[in-house]
Structure formats: structure tokens, C-alpha cells
Amino acid sequence: MSSILNTYARKKISFKKGKGCYLYADDGKKYLDFVQGIAVNSLGHCHSHLIKTINKQSKKLWHVSNAFTILEQEKLAQRLCKHTFADAVAFQNSGTEATELAIKLARKYFYSQGKKNKNKVVTFQGAFHGRTLAALFAANNPKHIEGFGPKVNGFDQVPFADHEALKKAVTDDTAAIMIEPIFGEGGVKVVPDYCIKGIRELCDEKDVLLILDEVQCGVGRTGKFFAFEHTGVIPDIVPIAKGIGSGFPIGACLMTKKVASCMTPGSHGSTFGGNPLAMSVGNAVLDIIFKKGFLKNVQKISKYFHKELHKLQSEYPKVVKEVRGAGLLVGLKIFKDQTKFIKKLSDNKLLTVKASENVVRLLPPLTVKKQNIDEAVTILKKVCKTYK
């Protein structure tokens, strides 16, 4: 009997090693991993540059308090600001911590402006923002919040894609609108460009901050560093995690100078956030992602992947209802029982993960090759052919 708290329906597979797109189980079986820690391992398993970086940094310095200047942290922050909209960054350890800080920033900003009642955040049904209390009630998924009352107040939720409801929800007490450019857990639903642009316009009109949650869809997964870059919109606050550490726990919250101005020493903190070891890994990830042609290749390989998946849908229209997503954040909406479909794929050595709305998520590393895509599609076809 396991001594681990029973919060996951864990599969009876364990792995002894991984390399690139592949995982190797204890029984010696080889799996094509299109889960990658749920869009975490942006560079795949055990990337050689990350191994060298961790080995080198671990022999020098792991952790010091944020009471001191951490040069590795300064370097990563400067690089993120240079390549994005941001003027300032605060490092955390996870996506939910980064989202919590995003909420705090929105409230503190208007508090610093003398607008103490302007503290509510508008969110969308079907969203996922993390597992801490505020993040749970921001998304307000009935299954996730059950038993964790009393409710954390300060959130007004509207249906996905209901612009009229959104306009009505924004009041004089609204501090921010928070949305994922691509709903990951919520079914791999891409928010259309015109919608993101419309939300930005509404924020400007109503003096409201725009928080774009890029924890799952950011850091190159769509072929640009941020998914929102496809829209041309500039947000005020962006929480990230997952891909920035490629398997090492790192979260960050990026913000404009305007937002950053409200924070002072003591207004936020993190014991482990921004430690030298984590920051060295983050810098190593950016070394690869910012290489000339890397993101262009992500665009190219993802275009091929989507083309092959649409062929699959045409070939098996009674199995696959819809191909969703953007870049290498991909979903297949299945007509019947996604759990059974995922099990069949796993039996054929392809690992995938579920999302809402009967969607199967396919999340290869950004370093995926054409032959890996072809291997995955071959397995998908094999399962679709006999799936009932």
C-alpha cells in the first residue's frame, strides 16, 4: 500500500529513464511520450544542455535567500524582459504560485491608486488556474472546489465566448480579466484572436488589467514564445511555469512597469523562488528556445502534425469529432470515452493525457521530430481502426 496521499488515479506504470520523446518503463518497454509531464518538458527528457547546466551549477551553489542579489536570477529576468512585453519578473516555483501573484498584483495595483474596492477578477467557465485556494475559486470547477469552502471571494465568472456576459460582469469593482489564450485542462480550446483583442479593448475602456495565463500554452509551445503574440495584444500580467524549466520546478510572473510600480519590499516573497539552481536551468532552456530558427521549426513541425491529424479525422470521422489546439498544444475530441481511448493508445506505447470535453491531449516536446509525429499518427490510426 502506498504512503503517498491518494490525490491521483495513478497508472500502473513507472519509468526508470527518459530521453527526448521517449520513456523507458521498469519492465523495459519503450513509450512515445506525448504527455511530457503535461506540457512541462519543453526540451524533452534529459536534454544534454540541461544536464550539463545542472551538473555545473550544482557544484557551485544551489540556494541562497532572496535577501541577497542572485546573479542567475538577474540574468534570467533580463532575458525574459528583453524578449517579451515585460518590464519586471518575479520568480516562483510553480504555475499556481505565479497565478496567485498575478491576482495579488491586480489588487495591489488599484489599491496603490487609492481604488481599494477595485479588487475583483473576472474569469471564464472551463478555465484552470491552479490548485491553491484562490486559483481554485478563480476557475470555480465544481469538482475541484468541493469540500474546500468557504468560498474565496473576489471572482466573477462568465461563460466561455459570451462577450455580452463579459461586458456585464465588468464593473467599477473589477481589477482584472484573467484568461488562458488556450484552455488546456478545459478542453484545448483556442480563444480566437478577435476575442483576445476585444478583451484588451474592454480592459482599456474600463480601466481594467489584462492577465493572460500562459502556464501551459507559453514558452514556445505555439511556435511563438507566448501564445498571445499571435494576436498582437499586449497584456499587463502573464504568469508562466511548466516549459520555462523543462521539468525543473520554475514559475514566474511577468508584468509591465506600470503594474510593477505598486510592489515594494515585503509585499511579496518566496523562499525557494529564483534560487540559483532553478535560474540556471531557466537560462539553459532559453539558450535553446532563443536559438535562431528554433521557434520557426516548432511552427513547421506543428503545421505538419495538425495536417496529419486532420487526415486522421477525415479517415475516422466516427471516432474523432474534432482536432483542436495550436502549435504543439493539441487535442483530439473523441466521440466515445476518452479514458478508454487513452488506455488503448498506452497499450500501443503512446502516452497521452485527458482534458475536459472528452478531449485527448497530445503534448510532444518542442524538440519533436517528424519521425516521432509519424510514429504517433501510426499508433493513433491503429487504435482508431478498431475503436468502438
BAKOLLUM-303849 format. One record per residue (C-alpha): residue in one letter; y, x, z. Coordinates in steps of 0.2 Angstrom, whole numbers. Each point is the difference from the previous one (the first is absolute). Layout:
BEGIN
+--------+-------+-------+-------+
! residu !     y !     x !     z !
+--------+-------+-------+-------+
!      A !     Y !     X !     Z !
...
+--------+-------+-------+-------+
//
This chain:
BEGIN
+--------+-------+-------+-------+
! residu !     y !     x !     z !
+--------+-------+-------+-------+
!      M !     0 !     0 !     0 !
!      S !    17 !     7 !    -5 !
!      S !    13 !     4 !    13 !
!      I !    14 !    -3 !   -12 !
!      L !    10 !   -16 !     2 !
!      N !    -7 !   -14 !   -12 !
!      T !    16 !    -3 !   -11 !
!      Y !    -8 !     5 !   -17 !
!      A !   -15 !    -8 !    -9 !
!      R !    -6 !    18 !    -4 !
!      K !   -12 !     3 !   -14 !
!      K !   -16 !     9 !     4 !
!      I !     5 !    15 !   -10 !
!      S !     7 !    16 !     7 !
!      F !     5 !    16 !   -10 !
!      K !    -2 !    18 !     3 !
!      K !    12 !     7 !   -13 !
!      G !    12 !    -5 !   -14 !
!      K !     8 !     8 !   -15 !
!      G !    12 !    -7 !   -12 !
!      C !    -5 !   -18 !    -5 !
!      Y !   -17 !     2 !     8 !
!      L !    -8 !    -3 !    18 !
!      Y !   -17 !     7 !     5 !
!      A !   -10 !   -11 !    12 !
!      D !   -11 !     7 !    14 !
!      D !   -15 !    -5 !   -10 !
!      G !     6 !    11 !   -14 !
!      K !     6 !   -15 !   -12 !
!      K !    15 !     3 !   -10 !
!      Y !    14 !   -13 !    -1 !
!      L !    15 !    -3 !   -11 !
!      D !    13 !    -3 !    12 !
!      F !    13 !   -13 !    -6 !
!      V !     5 !    -4 !    18 !
!      Q !     7 !    17 !     5 !
!      G !     4 !    -5 !    18 !
!      I !     9 !   -16 !    -8 !
!      A !    12 !     9 !   -11 !
!      V !     2 !    15 !    12 !
!      N !    -8 !    15 !    -8 !
!      S !    13 !     1 !   -14 !
!      L !    -7 !    17 !    -5 !
!      G !   -18 !    -5 !     3 !
!      H !   -12 !     8 !    12 !
!      C !     2 !    18 !     6 !
!      H !    13 !     6 !   -13 !
!      S !     1 !    18 !     0 !
!      H !    19 !     2 !     2 !
!      L !    -1 !   -11 !    16 !
!      I !   -15 !    10 !     7 !
!      K !    10 !    16 !    -2 !
!      T !    15 !    -7 !     7 !
!      I !    -8 !    -7 !    16 !
!      N !   -10 !    16 !     2 !
!      K !    16 !    10 !    -1 !
!      Q !    11 !   -11 !    11 !
!      S !   -14 !    -3 !    13 !
!      K !     0 !    19 !     4 !
!      K !    19 !     0 !     3 !
!      L !     6 !   -16 !     9 !
!      W !    -7 !   -18 !     2 !
!      H !    12 !    -9 !    11 !
!      V !    17 !     2 !     8 !
!      S !    11 !   -14 !     7 !
!      N !    14 !    -8 !   -10 !
!      A !    12 !     7 !    13 !
!      F !    -1 !    16 !   -11 !
!      T !     5 !     3 !   -18 !
!      I !   -16 !    -1 !   -11 !
!      L !     2 !     9 !   -16 !
!      E !   -15 !    -8 !    -9 !
!      Q !     8 !   -17 !     4 !
!      E !    17 !     5 !    -6 !
!      K !    -8 !     6 !   -17 !
!      L !   -10 !   -16 !    -2 !
!      A !    15 !   -11 !     4 !
!      Q !    11 !    10 !   -12 !
!      R !   -12 !    -2 !   -14 !
!      L !    -3 !   -18 !     2 !
!      C !    19 !    -3 !     0 !
!      K !     2 !    11 !   -15 !
!      H !   -12 !   -10 !   -10 !
!      T !     3 !   -18 !     6 !
!      F !    14 !   -12 !     4 !
!      A !     0 !     6 !    19 !
!      D !    13 !     9 !    10 !
!      A !   -10 !     2 !    16 !
!      V !   -19 !    -1 !     5 !
!      A !    -8 !    -3 !    17 !
!      F !   -18 !     6 !     1 !
!      Q !   -14 !   -11 !     8 !
!      N !   -19 !     1 !     1 !
!      S !    -5 !   -16 !   -10 !
!      G !     6 !   -14 !   -11 !
!      T !     2 !   -13 !    14 !
!      E !    11 !    12 !    10 !
!      A !    11 !     3 !   -15 !
!      T !     1 !   -19 !    -2 !
!      E !     5 !    -2 !    18 !
!      L !    14 !    12 !    -2 !
!      A !     6 !    -9 !   -16 !
!      I !     1 !   -16 !    10 !
!      K !     9 !    10 !    14 !
!      L !    12 !     8 !   -12 !
!      A !     5 !   -17 !    -7 !
!      R !     4 !    -7 !    17 !
!      K !     9 !    15 !     6 !
!      Y !    11 !     1 !   -15 !
!      F !     8 !   -17 !     2 !
!      Y !     0 !     2 !    19 !
!      S !    11 !    16 !    -3 !
!      Q !    11 !   -10 !   -11 !
!      G !     3 !   -12 !    14 !
!      K !   -11 !   -14 !    -8 !
!      K !   -12 !    -1 !    15 !
!      N !    -8 !   -17 !    -6 !
!      K !    -3 !     7 !   -18 !
!      N !   -18 !     5 !     5 !
!      K !   -13 !   -10 !   -10 !
!      V !   -11 !     6 !   -14 !
!      V !    -6 !   -11 !   -14 !
!      T !   -18 !     4 !    -6 !
!      F !   -12 !    -8 !   -12 !
!      Q !   -17 !    -9 !     3 !
!      G !   -15 !    11 !    -5 !
!      A !     9 !    16 !     5 !
!      F !    -8 !    14 !    10 !
!      H !    12 !    11 !    10 !
!      G !   -12 !     8 !    13 !
!      R !    -9 !    -4 !    17 !
!      T !    13 !     3 !    13 !
!      L !     7 !   -16 !     8 !
!      A !    16 !    -1 !   -10 !
!      A !    -8 !     4 !   -16 !
!      L !   -14 !   -13 !     3 !
!      F !    13 !   -14 !     3 !
!      A !    10 !     6 !   -15 !
!      A !   -14 !    -3 !   -11 !
!      N !    -6 !   -15 !    10 !
!      N !   -18 !    -1 !    -6 !
!      P !    -9 !   -13 !    11 !
!      K !   -16 !    10 !     1 !
!      H !     9 !    16 !     5 !
!      I !    12 !    -8 !    13 !
!      E !   -13 !   -11 !     9 !
!      G !    -1 !     4 !    18 !
!      F !    14 !    12 !     0 !
!      G !    14 !   -12 !     6 !
!      P !    13 !    -3 !     5 !
!      K !     8 !     1 !   -17 !
!      V !    12 !    14 !    -4 !
!      N !    16 !    -8 !    -5 !
!      G !    12 !     5 !   -13 !
!      F !    -9 !    -3 !   -16 !
!      D !     2 !   -14 !   -13 !
!      Q !   -13 !    -2 !   -12 !
!      V !     0 !    -8 !   -18 !
!      P !   -13 !    -3 !   -13 !
!      F !    -4 !    14 !   -13 !
!      A !    11 !    -2 !   -16 !
!      D !    10 !   -15 !     7 !
!      H !    18 !     5 !    -3 !
!      E !     8 !   -16 !     6 !
!      A !    -9 !     1 !    16 !
!      L !     6 !    18 !     2 !
!      K !    18 !    -4 !    -3 !
!      K !    -1 !   -14 !    13 !
!      A !    -8 !    12 !    13 !
!      V !    14 !    13 !    -1 !
!      T !    13 !    -5 !    13 !
!      D !    14 !     8 !     9 !
!      D !   -13 !     7 !    12 !
!      T !   -10 !     9 !   -13 !
!      A !     0 !    19 !     1 !
!      A !   -13 !     4 !   -14 !
!      I !   -12 !    -6 !   -13 !
!      M !   -17 !     9 !     1 !
!      I !   -12 !     0 !   -14 !
!      E !   -14 !    11 !    -8 !
!      P !     4 !     3 !   -19 !
!      I !   -19 !    -2 !    -2 !
!      F !   -10 !   -11 !    13 !
!      G !   -15 !    11 !     4 !
!      E !   -10 !    -9 !    13 !
!      G !     8 !   -16 !    -6 !
!      G !   -10 !     0 !   -16 !
!      V !     8 !    15 !   -11 !
!      K !    14 !   -11 !    -6 !
!      V !    14 !     8 !    -9 !
!      V !    17 !    -7 !     4 !
!      P !     9 !    -1 !   -17 !
!      D !    15 !    11 !    -3 !
!      Y !    12 !   -15 !    -2 !
!      C !    -5 !    -6 !    17 !
!      I !     3 !    17 !     9 !
!      K !    17 !     1 !    -9 !
!      G !     4 !   -18 !     5 !
!      I !    -4 !     4 !    18 !
!      R !    11 !    15 !    -1 !
!      E !    14 !   -11 !    -7 !
!      L !    -3 !   -12 !    14 !
!      C !     1 !    14 !    13 !
!      D !    16 !     6 !    -7 !
!      E !     8 !   -18 !     0 !
!      K !    -5 !    -4 !    18 !
!      D !     3 !    17 !     8 !
!      V !   -19 !     3 !     3 !
!      L !   -10 !    16 !    -1 !
!      L !   -15 !     2 !   -12 !
!      I !   -16 !     7 !     7 !
!      L !   -13 !     4 !   -13 !
!      D !   -17 !     4 !     9 !
!      E !    -8 !    14 !   -11 !
!      V !   -14 !     5 !    12 !
!      Q !   -14 !    -4 !   -12 !
!      C !     9 !    -1 !   -17 !
!      G !    11 !    16 !     2 !
!      V !    -1 !    18 !    -2 !
!      G !    -5 !     1 !   -18 !
!      R !   -13 !   -14 !    -1 !
!      T !     9 !   -10 !   -14 !
!      G !     4 !    15 !   -10 !
!      K !    18 !     2 !     8 !
!      F !     2 !     7 !    17 !
!      F !     5 !   -18 !     6 !
!      A !    -6 !   -16 !    -7 !
!      F !    18 !    -7 !     1 !
!      E !     6 !    13 !   -12 !
!      H !    -7 !   -10 !   -14 !
!      T !    13 !   -13 !     4 !
!      G !    16 !    11 !     1 !
!      V !     4 !    -8 !    17 !
!      I !     6 !    11 !    15 !
!      P !    -6 !    -6 !    17 !
!      D !     7 !     4 !    17 !
!      I !   -16 !     4 !     9 !
!      V !   -17 !     5 !    -6 !
!      P !   -15 !     3 !    12 !
!      I !   -14 !    11 !    -7 !
!      A !   -16 !     8 !     6 !
!      K !   -18 !     1 !    -8 !
!      G !     2 !    10 !   -16 !
!      I !    14 !    12 !     8 !
!      G !   -14 !     8 !    10 !
!      S !   -15 !    -2 !   -12 !
!      G !   -11 !    -3 !    15 !
!      F !    10 !     8 !    14 !
!      P !     9 !   -12 !    11 !
!      I !    19 !     0 !    -5 !
!      G !    12 !   -15 !    -1 !
!      A !    18 !     1 !    -4 !
!      C !    15 !   -12 !    -1 !
!      L !    13 !     4 !   -13 !
!      M !    18 !    -7 !     0 !
!      T !    17 !     1 !    -7 !
!      K !    15 !     9 !     9 !
!      K !     7 !   -17 !     4 !
!      V !   -15 !    -5 !    10 !
!      A !    -3 !    17 !     8 !
!      S !    17 !     0 !     7 !
!      C !    -5 !   -13 !    13 !
!      M !   -13 !    11 !     9 !
!      T !     4 !    13 !    13 !
!      P !   -10 !    12 !    11 !
!      G !   -11 !   -10 !    11 !
!      S !     0 !   -16 !   -11 !
!      H !   -17 !     4 !    -7 !
!      G !   -14 !    13 !     2 !
!      S !   -18 !     5 !    -3 !
!      T !   -11 !    12 !    10 !
!      F !   -10 !     6 !   -15 !
!      G !    10 !    -6 !   -15 !
!      G !     7 !    15 !   -10 !
!      N !   -12 !    13 !     8 !
!      P !    -1 !    16 !   -10 !
!      L !   -18 !    -2 !    -5 !
!      A !     3 !   -18 !    -7 !
!      M !    16 !     6 !    -9 !
!      S !    -8 !    14 !    -8 !
!      V !   -13 !   -12 !    -7 !
!      G !    14 !   -11 !    -6 !
!      N !     8 !    14 !    -9 !
!      A !   -16 !     5 !    -8 !
!      V !    -3 !   -17 !    -7 !
!      L !    18 !     0 !    -7 !
!      D !    -4 !    17 !    -8 !
!      I !   -13 !    -9 !   -11 !
!      I !     8 !   -17 !    -3 !
!      F !    17 !     8 !    -5 !
!      K !    -8 !    12 !   -12 !
!      K !     6 !    -3 !   -18 !
!      G !   -11 !   -13 !    -9 !
!      F !   -10 !    -6 !    16 !
!      L !     8 !   -17 !     1 !
!      K !     0 !    -2 !   -19 !
!      N !   -19 !     3 !     0 !
!      V !    -2 !   -13 !    14 !
!      Q !     9 !   -12 !   -12 !
!      K !   -11 !     5 !   -15 !
!      I !   -17 !    -1 !    10 !
!      S !     5 !   -17 !     8 !
!      K !     5 !    -7 !   -17 !
!      Y !   -18 !     5 !    -6 !
!      F !    -8 !    -8 !    16 !
!      H !     9 !   -16 !    -2 !
!      K !    -4 !    -1 !   -19 !
!      E !   -19 !     2 !     4 !
!      L !     1 !   -13 !    14 !
!      H !     8 !   -13 !   -11 !
!      K !   -15 !     4 !   -12 !
!      L !   -12 !    -3 !    14 !
!      Q !     9 !   -17 !     4 !
!      S !    -1 !    -5 !   -18 !
!      E !   -19 !     4 !     0 !
!      Y !    -4 !    -9 !    16 !
!      P !    13 !   -14 !     2 !
!      K !   -11 !   -10 !    11 !
!      V !    -1 !    15 !    13 !
!      V !    18 !     7 !    -1 !
!      K !    14 !   -12 !     1 !
!      E !    14 !    12 !     0 !
!      V !     5 !    18 !    -1 !
!      R !    14 !     4 !    12 !
!      G !    11 !    14 !     6 !
!      A !    10 !    15 !    -7 !
!      G !    -4 !    18 !    -2 !
!      L !   -15 !     5 !    11 !
!      L !     2 !   -14 !    12 !
!      V !   -12 !   -12 !    -9 !
!      G !    -8 !   -17 !     4 !
!      L !   -13 !   -10 !    -8 !
!      K !     0 !   -19 !     5 !
!      I !   -18 !    -6 !     0 !
!      F !    -5 !   -18 !    -2 !
!      K !   -14 !     1 !    12 !
!      D !    -2 !     9 !    17 !
!      Q !     9 !    17 !    -1 !
!      T !   -10 !     6 !    15 !
!      K !   -17 !    -2 !   -10 !
!      F !     8 !     8 !   -15 !
!      I !     6 !    15 !    10 !
!      K !   -17 !     2 !     8 !
!      K !    -8 !     1 !   -18 !
!      L !    13 !    13 !    -5 !
!      S !    -5 !    10 !    15 !
!      D !   -18 !    -2 !    -4 !
!      N !     4 !     8 !   -16 !
!      K !    10 !    14 !     8 !
!      L !    18 !    -6 !    -3 !
!      L !    10 !    -3 !    16 !
!      T !    14 !   -13 !     0 !
!      V !     9 !   -10 !    13 !
!      K !     5 !   -18 !     1 !
!      A !    17 !    -9 !     1 !
!      S !     6 !   -18 !     2 !
!      E !    -3 !   -13 !   -13 !
!      N !   -18 !     6 !    -5 !
!      V !     7 !    16 !    -7 !
!      V !   -10 !    17 !    -1 !
!      R !    12 !    15 !     2 !
!      L !    -3 !    15 !   -11 !
!      L !    10 !    15 !     7 !
!      P !    -5 !    17 !    -8 !
!      P !     9 !    15 !     5 !
!      L !    15 !     5 !   -11 !
!      T !   -10 !    15 !    -6 !
!      V !   -13 !   -12 !    -8 !
!      K !    -7 !     6 !   -17 !
!      K !    -4 !   -10 !   -15 !
!      Q !   -19 !     3 !     3 !
!      N !     2 !    -7 !    18 !
!      I !     8 !   -16 !    -7 !
!      D !   -14 !    -2 !   -13 !
!      E !   -13 !     2 !    13 !
!      A !     8 !   -13 !    11 !
!      V !     2 !   -12 !   -15 !
!      T !   -19 !     3 !    -5 !
!      I !    -5 !    -5 !    18 !
!      L !    12 !   -15 !     0 !
!      K !    -8 !    -6 !   -17 !
!      K !   -18 !     2 !     7 !
!      V !     4 !   -11 !    15 !
!      C !    10 !   -13 !   -10 !
!      K !   -15 !    -1 !   -12 !
!      T !   -11 !    -7 !    13 !
!      Y !    12 !    -8 !    12 !
!      K !    -2 !   -18 !     5 !
+--------+-------+-------+-------+
//
